[in-house]
Amino acid sequence: MKILGIGNAIVDVICKVEDNFIEQNNLTKSTMKLFFDENEFQNLLKNLKIEKTVSGGSVANSIVGISQLGNKAGFIGKISDDEFGSNYEEGLKKENVEYFYSKKKENLPTGTCLILVTPDSERTMCTFLGTAGKINENDVSSEAIKKSDIIFLEGYLWDEGEPKKAFDKAIINANKVAMSLSDLFCVDRHKPHFLNLVKNKLDITFANEQEITSLIEAKNFDEVINFSKQLNKLVVITRGEKGAIAINGESVIENDIQKNLKIVDLTGAGDLFAAGFLHGYINKLSTKECLKKGTEMSSKVIQQIGARL
């Protein structure tokens, strides 16, 4: 297999809201809030009109994109044997993604992410991880990992305890490891651990400018470039309107954004950028071509609702 994603198996529930909904519920626009109380989460959900549901999760979105580009791709993520779990599994199979997980009835339900899209196309996420956050080393197939050219992990998955053990097992058995830092709050929660991963364990790091700046506590972007050069590994950074940049040793390659797009929803922009870049990488395209493919994929997804093409 070309690429195997390991991440939180989460059903995306997409809803359109006005800005005042974000304020009234004490949410911070454009970030992801974790909910630990299932009732609190359900109360938020019951007041909303659902636009659509999709088998999501950050890495799962990337893996579907990679599959849609014609690559053999697989995914590992923990679900429960419930309605959302069955929907999740079916959703991946429809996209020709091989799913390396046998579901069973768990204490917690299948994970859910409420994606609130405001009129400015920004998305604010409310996530109840459910059983997805309980992934452990027994859920991760060493055999599937060893048979993959590269594994792709998400920062959202990393947590102390069982998820960390699953993460470590995946990295130890992998041929190559790519990871997305996922989210600014995620970076701030796990800064020393993520810094260790970036420096010592990962072959490819995906981040946006805010995430990588926070990770190394840089004062400006030149510091980010210098840090990345010293790693002698591939660091790929998206910079919003400034485009994207890939740094590998002394090689620094930039790519502009696509202009004049009708932006509808920014959900999945980073996930699909990673999909396009990794498609180029596993098919041995130049770094510039990888950046272009990533930009092309993210440009497509932000002109529609949801994180799937």
C-alpha positions as CSV (number, residue, x, y, z in Angstrom):
1,M,0.0,0.0,0.0
2,K,1.2,3.5,-0.8
3,I,-0.1,5.3,2.2
4,L,-1.9,4.4,5.5
5,G,-3.5,7.1,7.6
6,I,-4.0,6.7,11.4
7,G,-6.3,9.2,13.0
8,N,-9.5,9.9,14.9
9,A,-12.4,8.3,13.2
10,I,-15.0,11.0,13.5
11,V,-18.3,11.7,11.8
12,D,-18.4,15.3,10.6
13,V,-21.8,16.9,11.1
14,I,-21.9,20.2,9.1
15,C,-24.2,23.0,10.1
16,K,-24.5,26.7,9.0
17,V,-24.8,29.2,11.8
18,E,-24.7,33.0,12.4
19,D,-21.8,34.6,14.2
20,N,-23.9,35.2,17.3
21,F,-24.3,31.4,17.8
22,I,-20.5,31.2,18.2
23,E,-20.6,34.0,20.8
24,Q,-23.6,32.7,22.7
25,N,-22.0,29.3,23.2
26,N,-18.7,30.7,24.3
27,L,-16.8,29.3,21.3
28,T,-13.7,30.7,19.7
29,K,-14.2,31.2,16.0
30,S,-11.9,29.1,13.6
31,T,-10.7,26.8,16.4
32,M,-11.6,23.3,17.6
33,K,-13.1,22.8,21.1
34,L,-13.0,19.4,22.7
35,F,-16.2,18.4,24.6
36,F,-15.8,15.8,27.4
37,D,-19.4,15.8,28.4
38,E,-21.7,13.9,26.0
39,N,-24.8,15.6,27.2
40,E,-23.4,19.1,26.8
41,F,-22.4,18.2,23.2
42,Q,-25.8,16.7,22.4
43,N,-27.5,19.9,23.8
44,L,-25.5,22.0,21.3
45,L,-26.3,19.7,18.4
46,K,-30.1,19.5,19.1
47,N,-30.6,23.2,18.3
48,L,-29.0,23.0,14.8
49,K,-30.1,22.1,11.3
50,I,-27.8,19.5,9.9
51,E,-26.6,20.2,6.3
52,K,-24.8,16.9,5.9
53,T,-22.8,14.2,7.6
54,V,-19.5,12.7,6.3
55,S,-17.0,10.1,7.5
56,G,-14.4,12.6,8.7
57,G,-11.5,13.2,10.9
58,S,-8.5,15.2,9.6
59,V,-6.3,12.3,8.4
60,A,-9.3,10.4,7.1
61,N,-10.1,13.4,4.9
62,S,-6.6,13.4,3.5
63,I,-6.7,9.7,2.9
64,V,-9.9,9.9,0.9
65,G,-8.3,12.7,-1.2
66,I,-5.3,10.5,-1.8
67,S,-7.6,7.6,-2.8
68,Q,-9.6,9.9,-5.2
69,L,-6.3,10.8,-6.9
70,G,-5.9,7.1,-7.8
71,N,-3.5,5.8,-5.0
72,K,-4.0,2.7,-2.9
73,A,-4.7,4.0,0.5
74,G,-5.9,2.7,3.9
75,F,-7.0,4.0,7.3
76,I,-7.0,2.9,10.9
77,G,-9.3,4.6,13.4
78,K,-11.5,3.5,16.3
79,I,-15.3,3.4,16.0
80,S,-18.1,1.8,17.9
81,D,-20.7,-0.6,16.5
82,D,-23.5,2.0,16.4
83,E,-25.3,3.9,13.6
84,F,-22.6,6.5,13.2
85,G,-19.9,3.8,13.2
86,S,-21.7,1.9,10.4
87,N,-22.0,5.1,8.5
88,Y,-18.4,5.8,9.0
89,E,-17.2,2.4,7.7
90,E,-19.5,2.6,4.6
91,G,-18.4,6.1,3.8
92,L,-14.7,5.0,3.6
93,K,-15.5,1.9,1.6
94,K,-17.4,4.0,-1.0
95,E,-14.2,6.0,-1.5
96,N,-12.1,2.8,-2.1
97,V,-10.2,3.3,1.2
98,E,-9.2,0.0,2.9
99,Y,-10.3,0.2,6.5
100,F,-8.1,-1.7,8.9
101,Y,-10.5,-1.9,11.9
102,S,-13.1,-4.3,13.1
103,K,-15.8,-2.5,15.1
104,K,-17.4,-3.8,18.2
105,K,-19.8,-2.3,20.8
106,E,-17.8,0.2,22.9
107,N,-18.6,2.0,26.1
108,L,-18.5,5.3,24.3
109,P,-20.2,6.2,20.9
110,T,-18.5,6.8,17.6
111,G,-16.8,10.2,17.7
112,T,-18.6,13.2,16.3
113,C,-17.3,16.6,15.1
114,L,-19.8,19.5,14.8
115,I,-18.6,21.8,12.1
116,L,-20.2,25.3,12.4
117,V,-19.8,27.3,9.2
118,T,-20.3,31.1,9.7
119,P,-21.3,33.5,6.8
120,D,-17.5,34.4,6.3
121,S,-16.8,30.7,5.4
122,E,-14.8,30.2,8.6
123,R,-15.4,26.9,10.4
124,T,-15.5,26.4,14.1
125,M,-15.4,22.8,15.3
126,C,-16.8,21.2,18.4
127,T,-15.6,17.7,18.9
128,F,-16.8,14.9,21.1
129,L,-14.1,12.2,20.5
130,G,-16.2,9.3,21.9
131,T,-14.4,6.0,21.4
132,A,-12.1,7.5,18.7
133,G,-10.0,9.1,21.6
134,K,-9.6,5.7,23.2
135,I,-7.5,4.2,20.4
136,N,-4.8,1.9,21.8
137,E,-1.9,-0.1,20.5
138,N,-4.1,-3.2,20.0
139,D,-6.2,-1.2,17.5
140,V,-3.1,-0.5,15.3
141,S,-2.1,-3.3,12.9
142,S,1.8,-3.6,12.7
143,E,1.3,-5.7,9.5
144,A,-0.7,-3.0,7.7
145,I,1.9,-0.3,8.8
146,K,4.9,-2.4,7.6
147,K,3.2,-2.9,4.2
148,S,2.7,0.8,3.7
149,D,5.3,3.0,2.0
150,I,4.4,5.8,4.4
151,I,2.1,6.4,7.3
152,F,0.3,9.7,8.0
153,L,-0.6,10.7,11.5
154,E,-2.5,13.6,13.0
155,G,-1.7,15.7,16.0
156,Y,-5.3,15.5,17.2
157,L,-4.7,11.8,17.9
158,W,-1.8,12.3,20.2
159,D,-2.7,12.2,23.9
160,E,-1.2,10.8,27.0
161,G,-1.9,7.2,27.8
162,E,-3.3,4.7,25.3
163,P,-3.3,7.0,22.2
164,K,0.4,7.7,22.8
165,K,1.1,4.0,22.9
166,A,-0.7,3.5,19.6
167,F,1.2,6.4,18.1
168,D,4.6,5.0,19.3
169,K,3.8,1.6,17.9
170,A,2.9,3.1,14.5
171,I,6.1,5.1,14.3
172,I,8.3,2.1,15.4
173,N,6.9,-0.1,12.6
174,A,6.7,2.5,9.9
175,N,8.9,2.8,6.8
176,K,8.3,6.6,6.7
177,V,6.3,8.9,8.9
178,A,4.4,12.0,8.0
179,M,2.3,14.0,10.5
180,S,0.1,17.1,10.6
181,L,0.3,19.3,13.7
182,S,-3.5,19.7,13.3
183,D,-4.4,22.7,15.3
184,L,-2.9,25.6,17.3
185,F,-4.6,24.5,20.6
186,C,-3.3,21.0,20.0
187,V,0.2,22.3,19.6
188,D,0.0,24.4,22.7
189,R,-1.3,21.4,24.7
190,H,1.4,19.0,23.7
191,K,4.3,21.4,22.8
192,P,7.3,19.4,24.2
193,H,6.0,16.1,22.8
194,F,5.3,17.6,19.3
195,L,8.7,19.3,19.3
196,N,10.4,15.9,20.0
197,L,8.4,14.3,17.2
198,V,9.3,17.0,14.7
199,K,13.0,16.9,15.6
200,N,13.5,13.1,16.0
201,K,10.7,11.0,14.7
202,L,9.0,12.5,11.6
203,D,10.2,12.4,8.0
204,I,7.5,15.0,6.9
205,T,5.8,17.6,9.1
206,F,2.7,19.5,7.9
207,A,1.7,22.7,9.7
208,N,0.2,26.0,9.1
209,E,2.2,29.2,9.9
210,Q,0.6,29.8,13.3
211,E,1.1,26.1,14.5
212,I,4.8,25.9,13.6
213,T,5.5,29.5,14.9
214,S,3.9,28.5,18.3
215,L,5.7,25.1,18.4
216,I,9.2,26.7,18.3
217,E,8.1,30.0,19.9
218,A,9.4,31.9,16.9
219,K,9.4,35.7,16.8
220,N,9.1,35.8,13.0
221,F,8.9,33.5,9.9
222,D,12.7,33.7,9.3
223,E,13.2,31.9,12.5
224,V,10.8,29.2,11.3
225,I,12.7,28.8,8.1
226,N,16.1,28.6,9.9
227,F,14.7,26.0,12.4
228,S,13.3,23.9,9.5
229,K,16.6,24.0,7.5
230,Q,18.5,22.6,10.5
231,L,16.2,19.6,10.7
232,N,17.2,18.3,7.3
233,K,13.8,16.8,7.0
234,L,10.8,17.9,4.9
235,V,8.7,20.6,6.6
236,V,5.6,21.8,4.6
237,I,3.9,25.0,5.8
238,T,0.7,26.6,4.6
239,R,0.6,30.3,5.0
240,G,-3.0,31.4,4.0
241,E,-2.9,34.1,1.4
242,K,0.9,33.9,1.2
243,G,0.7,30.4,-0.3
244,A,2.7,27.4,0.8
245,I,6.4,26.6,1.4
246,A,8.4,23.4,1.6
247,I,11.8,23.3,3.4
248,N,14.2,20.5,3.2
249,G,17.8,21.3,4.4
250,E,18.9,24.3,2.3
251,S,16.1,23.8,-0.2
252,V,13.3,26.3,0.2
253,I,10.5,26.1,-2.4
254,E,7.4,28.3,-2.4
255,N,4.1,28.2,-4.2
256,D,1.4,30.9,-4.5
257,I,-2.3,30.5,-3.8
258,Q,-4.8,30.2,-6.6
259,K,-6.5,33.6,-7.2
260,N,-10.2,34.6,-7.6
261,L,-11.7,31.7,-5.9
262,K,-15.3,31.7,-4.6
263,I,-14.6,30.6,-1.0
264,V,-17.6,28.8,0.5
265,D,-16.2,26.8,3.5
266,L,-12.6,26.4,4.7
267,T,-13.3,23.0,6.2
268,G,-10.7,20.5,5.0
269,A,-8.4,23.0,3.3
270,G,-5.3,21.7,5.2
271,D,-6.4,18.1,4.9
272,L,-6.8,18.3,1.2
273,F,-3.6,20.2,0.8
274,A,-1.8,17.4,2.6
275,A,-3.6,14.9,0.3
276,G,-2.4,16.6,-2.9
277,F,1.2,17.0,-1.5
278,L,1.5,13.4,-0.4
279,H,0.0,12.2,-3.7
280,G,2.9,14.0,-5.4
281,Y,5.4,12.8,-2.9
282,I,4.5,9.1,-3.2
283,N,4.5,9.4,-7.0
284,K,7.9,11.0,-7.0
285,L,7.0,14.4,-8.3
286,S,9.2,17.4,-7.7
287,T,8.6,19.3,-4.5
288,K,7.3,22.2,-6.5
289,E,4.8,19.9,-8.2
290,C,3.8,18.5,-4.8
291,L,3.1,22.0,-3.6
292,K,1.1,22.8,-6.7
293,K,-1.0,19.6,-6.3
294,G,-1.7,20.4,-2.6
295,T,-2.7,24.0,-3.6
296,E,-5.0,22.7,-6.3
297,M,-6.8,20.2,-4.0
298,S,-7.2,22.8,-1.2
299,S,-8.5,25.3,-3.7
300,K,-11.2,22.9,-4.9
301,V,-12.4,21.9,-1.5
302,I,-12.9,25.5,-0.2
303,Q,-15.3,26.3,-3.0
304,Q,-17.8,23.8,-1.6
305,I,-19.4,22.8,1.7
306,G,-17.5,20.0,3.6
307,A,-14.1,18.4,3.5
308,R,-14.6,16.0,0.6
309,L,-14.3,16.5,-3.2
